[in-house]
Amino acid sequence: MRENWKNHHAENIKKLTPIQYSVTQENGTEPPFQNEFWDHKDEGIYVEIISGKPLFSSLDKFDSGCGWPSFTKPIKHHEVNEKLDTSHGMRRIEVRSTSADSHLGHVFDDGPRDKGGLRYCINSAALKFIPKDKLQEEGYGEYLGLFK
């Protein structure tokens, strides 16, 4: 089973655009305010571009003014790994997908206080959006309950 996932991930990695590859496989960052989801407001979920695992909900998305999609929390905390990142002369907490080990972005403690105080600052290039009205059709029907 694990081998099938590896092959599936390898096939999906081959299909990535240059910016998706740079972000997810080389720890890159896309430009702020020039990415697909920074001001996206539709209802649905954001899944990891390689594994398809659900990561974030539009219900937890907010405008942080940073130019990247920002969320207060993941749908399921076990789908993201957080690790210390000391690159670029900074101390930050990197966020990676658990299933595909893709670089997603970083988490900061300057999010909305009333929602836990975290800001998951995530690259659009690491995500695929599944609209609420397509959740069932795309195999994510169990997440429809989030929107009731």
JOPEHU-V552310 format. One line per field, one symbol per residue. ss: DSSP state (H for helix, E for strand, C for the rest). phi: phi as a letter, one per 30 degrees, with the letter a starting at -180 (. if undefined). A space follows every 50 residues. Layout:
ss=???
phi=???
This chain:
ss=CHHHHHHHHHHHHHCCCHHHHHHHHHCCCCCCCCCCCCCCCCCEEEEECC CCCEEEEHHHEECCCCCCEEECCCCCHHHEEEEEECHHHCCEEEEEECCC CCEEEEEECCCCHHHCCCEEEECHHHEEEEEHHHCCCCCCHHHHHHHC
phi=.edddddddddddddddedddeddcbhdbdddibbecebdbddlbccddc diddcbcddcdbdcidjbdbbdaddbeddbccbdbcdhibcbcdcbdddc hddclbcbccdeedbjicbdccdedcbbccdedcededjcedceedcc
